[in-house]
Amino acid sequence: MRQKLGQHFLRDTKTLERIAVAACGEHCGCVVEIGPGQGALTGRLLAHADHVAAVELDPALADMVAARFPEVELIRGDALDTDWGRWPECSIVGNLPYYLATAIIERVVQRRRRAVFLIQKEVAQRVAAVPGSRDYGYFSVATQLFAHAEILFEVKPGAFRPPPKVDSAVIRLTPRPDSWGVADLDGFLNFLSRCFQYKRKTLRNNLVESYDRQRVESLPLAGARAERIPLEQFAEIFGQLSDTIRS
C-alpha cells in the first residue's frame, strides 16, 4: 500500500460513516474533501451530498479518485493554496496529515467555514482546550476566536492502514460570526501571540515591552498567566490596550 505525504488511510467503515454524517448530516448540498486519498470517505460523502468536491495533491491518488468517482469535482493541488471562495456554501471535511493540520485549520476557520476533520488526538485537544488545561494555548484561542470547536469522538490506530503510532480524533468547527466582538482581528491575533509568548510568564511580563506599562499594570489580570484566561477576557483586555501599542 502506498503511503505518500504522511498519509494513513482510514479503513474502518463505521468511522467513515460517522465522519460523513458529521460533515453532511443525513443530507447536504455540498461538501469539499481535503485529501481524499484512495476515496474511502469520498464514496460515503457522495451518499450524503448533492455535490462533492475533492482537493488532492498526490497525482497518483488524484488519478485514482477521478477513475473511481467521475462525478466528483476534483481539484489537483495543495489545499493550502486552494481558493475556498469557489465553494461558498460547502462544508469541509478531511483526514489531515499531522504536519498540515494546524495550517489548514487556521485557514478554514478564518474563512468562516464549517468543517469536520480527523486529526491527531493531541492537536484536537489543543483546538478544543479550555482555560486552565494543559493543552490551552495560542492555537486554542486563535481557533476559537473564529469557531466553536468540539471533539466528536476518538479514533484508534487500528482503524487506519498503515496504523499510525498515535490516537486520532474527529473535531467539528462551527463558524462564530461575531468573533467575540473583536473588530481588529489581525491586531488581536498579534496581541494573543504576545500574551502566550512565554507560557510561564504573567501577562504583565509578556506585555510590558509592547504596551504602555502603566496601562498594563492597571489590568486586573496583570498577574495572571495567559493559559488561565478565557477568550472573552482576552477580548476585553485587548480593547483596553489596543490604543497603547508601541512600535
C-alpha positions in Angstrom: 0.0 0.0 0.0 1.2 3.5 -0.9 1.9 5.9 1.9 2.6 9.3 0.4 2.8 12.7 2.1 2.5 11.2 5.6 -0.9 9.7 4.9 -2.5 6.9 6.9 -5.7 5.8 5.1 -8.8 5.4 7.2 -10.4 2.0 6.6 -12.9 1.4 9.4 -16.4 1.6 7.7 -18.3 2.7 10.9 -15.8 5.6 11.4 -16.0 6.6 7.8 -19.8 6.8 8.0 -19.7 8.7 11.3 -17.5 11.3 9.7 -19.7 11.6 6.6 -22.7 12.2 8.8 -20.9 14.7 11.0 -19.9 16.7 7.9 -23.2 16.4 6.0 -25.9 15.4 8.3 -28.3 13.0 6.6 -28.0 15.1 3.5 -26.4 18.4 2.4 -26.0 20.4 -0.7 -22.2 20.4 -1.0 -19.1 19.2 0.8 -15.4 19.6 0.0 -13.0 16.8 1.0 -9.3 17.7 1.6 -7.0 14.8 0.7 -9.4 12.1 -0.5 -6.6 9.6 -0.7 -7.9 6.4 -2.2 -11.5 7.5 -1.9 -12.8 5.6 1.1 -14.5 8.6 2.6 -15.4 10.1 -0.8 -17.8 7.3 -1.5 -19.6 7.9 1.8 -19.8 11.6 1.2 -21.5 11.0 -2.2 -24.3 9.2 -0.4 -24.9 12.3 1.8 -24.4 15.3 -0.5 -25.6 16.6 -3.8 -22.2 17.8 -4.8 -18.8 16.5 -3.7 -15.5 18.3 -4.5 -12.1 17.0 -3.5 -8.6 18.6 -3.3 -5.8 16.1 -3.8 -2.0 16.9 -4.2 -0.7 13.5 -4.9 -1.1 12.9 -8.7 -1.5 9.1 -8.4 -4.2 9.4 -5.8 -5.9 12.1 -7.8 -6.0 9.8 -10.8 -7.5 7.0 -8.6 -10.3 9.3 -7.3 -11.0 10.5 -10.8 -11.3 7.0 -12.1 -13.5 5.7 -9.2 -15.7 8.8 -8.9 -16.1 10.7 -12.1 -19.0 12.7 -10.6 -16.6 14.3 -8.1 -15.3 17.8 -8.8 -11.5 17.1 -8.5 -9.0 19.8 -7.8 -5.4 18.7 -8.3 -3.3 20.8 -6.0 -2.4 21.9 -2.5 -5.2 22.6 0.0 -3.2 25.4 1.4 -3.3 27.2 -2.0 -6.9 26.4 -2.7 -9.4 29.2 -3.2 -12.2 28.2 -0.8 -14.4 31.0 -2.2 -15.3 28.8 -5.1 -17.5 26.8 -2.7 -19.1 29.5 -0.5 -21.8 27.2 0.9 -19.9 24.0 1.3 -18.8 22.2 4.5 -15.2 21.0 4.5 -14.0 17.6 5.7 -10.8 15.6 5.6 -8.3 13.3 7.2 -5.5 15.8 7.8 -1.8 14.8 8.0 -0.2 15.9 11.2 2.3 18.3 9.6 -0.5 20.2 7.8 -3.3 20.1 10.3 -2.7 23.4 12.1 -2.1 25.4 8.9 -5.3 24.0 7.3 -7.4 24.6 10.4 -6.2 28.2 10.6 -7.1 28.9 7.0 -10.5 27.2 7.2 -11.7 28.9 10.4 -10.6 32.3 9.3 -12.7 31.9 6.2 -15.7 31.1 8.4 -16.2 27.6 7.1 -17.9 24.7 8.8 -15.5 21.8 9.0 -15.1 18.3 10.3 -11.5 17.0 10.5 -9.9 13.8 11.5 -6.6 14.8 13.1 -4.1 13.6 15.7 -5.7 13.5 19.1 -3.1 15.8 20.6 -3.9 18.5 18.0 -7.6 18.0 18.6 -7.1 18.6 22.3 -5.3 21.8 21.7 -8.0 23.0 19.3 -10.8 22.4 21.8 -8.9 23.1 25.1 -10.4 25.3 27.8 -8.6 27.8 30.1 -6.6 26.2 32.8 -6.0 22.9 31.0 -2.5 21.9 29.9 -3.4 22.0 26.2 -4.8 25.6 26.3 -2.6 28.0 24.3 -2.4 30.4 21.5 -3.7 27.9 18.9 -6.7 27.1 21.1 -7.7 30.8 21.4 -6.8 31.7 17.8 -9.1 28.9 16.6 -11.9 29.5 19.0 -11.9 33.2 18.0 -13.4 32.2 14.7 -15.2 28.9 15.5 -16.8 26.8 18.2 -14.6 23.7 18.4 -15.7 20.3 19.7 -14.2 16.9 19.8 -16.8 14.4 18.5 -15.1 11.1 19.0 -11.7 9.4 19.1 -10.3 7.0 16.5 -7.7 4.3 17.4 -4.7 3.4 15.2 -6.3 0.1 14.1 -8.8 2.0 12.1 -6.1 3.1 9.6 -3.8 1.3 7.1 -1.0 1.6 7.9 -1.7 2.2 11.6 -0.2 5.5 12.9 1.7 5.5 16.2 -0.8 7.9 17.9 -4.5 8.1 18.6 -6.7 10.4 16.4 -9.9 12.3 17.0 -12.6 13.9 14.9 -13.3 17.6 15.6 -16.2 19.8 14.4 -15.6 23.5 13.8 -18.7 25.7 13.6 -18.2 29.3 12.5 -18.6 32.0 15.1 -19.7 35.1 13.1 -19.2 37.7 15.8 -15.6 36.7 16.8 -16.4 37.8 20.4 -16.9 41.4 19.3 -13.3 41.9 18.1 -13.1 44.3 15.1 -9.3 44.3 14.5 -8.8 40.6 14.1 -5.2 40.8 12.9 -4.3 43.1 15.7 -6.0 40.8 18.2 -4.1 37.7 16.9 -0.8 39.6 17.3 -1.9 40.6 20.8 -2.7 36.9 21.6 0.7 35.9 20.3 2.4 38.3 22.7 0.3 37.0 25.6 1.4 33.5 25.1 4.9 34.3 24.1 6.3 32.9 27.3 3.8 30.4 28.7 5.1 30.5 32.3 5.2 34.3 32.5 2.3 36.6 33.6 0.5 38.9 31.2 2.4 41.8 32.8 5.8 40.3 31.9 4.7 39.3 28.4 3.0 42.7 27.5 5.1 45.5 29.1 7.6 45.6 26.3 4.8 46.2 23.7 2.2 48.3 25.6 2.1 51.2 27.9 3.5 49.9 31.2 1.0 51.9 33.4 -2.0 50.6 31.4 -0.7 47.0 31.7 0.0 47.3 35.4 -3.6 48.5 35.9 -5.1 45.4 34.4 -7.0 43.3 37.0 -5.4 40.2 35.4 -1.9 41.6 35.0 -0.6 38.9 37.4 -2.3 36.0 35.7 -0.9 33.6 33.1 -2.4 33.6 29.6 -3.2 29.8 30.0 -5.8 30.6 32.6 -7.6 33.5 30.8 -10.8 32.8 28.7 -11.2 34.3 25.3 -13.8 36.8 26.2 -11.5 38.3 28.8 -8.7 38.5 26.3 -11.0 40.5 24.1 -11.7 42.9 26.9 -8.0 43.3 27.7 -7.2 43.9 24.0 -9.9 46.7 24.0 -8.2 48.3 26.9 -4.7 48.2 25.4 -5.3 48.5 21.7 -4.5 52.2 21.5 -1.3 52.0 23.6 0.9 49.6 21.5 4.5 50.6 21.0 6.2 50.4 17.6 
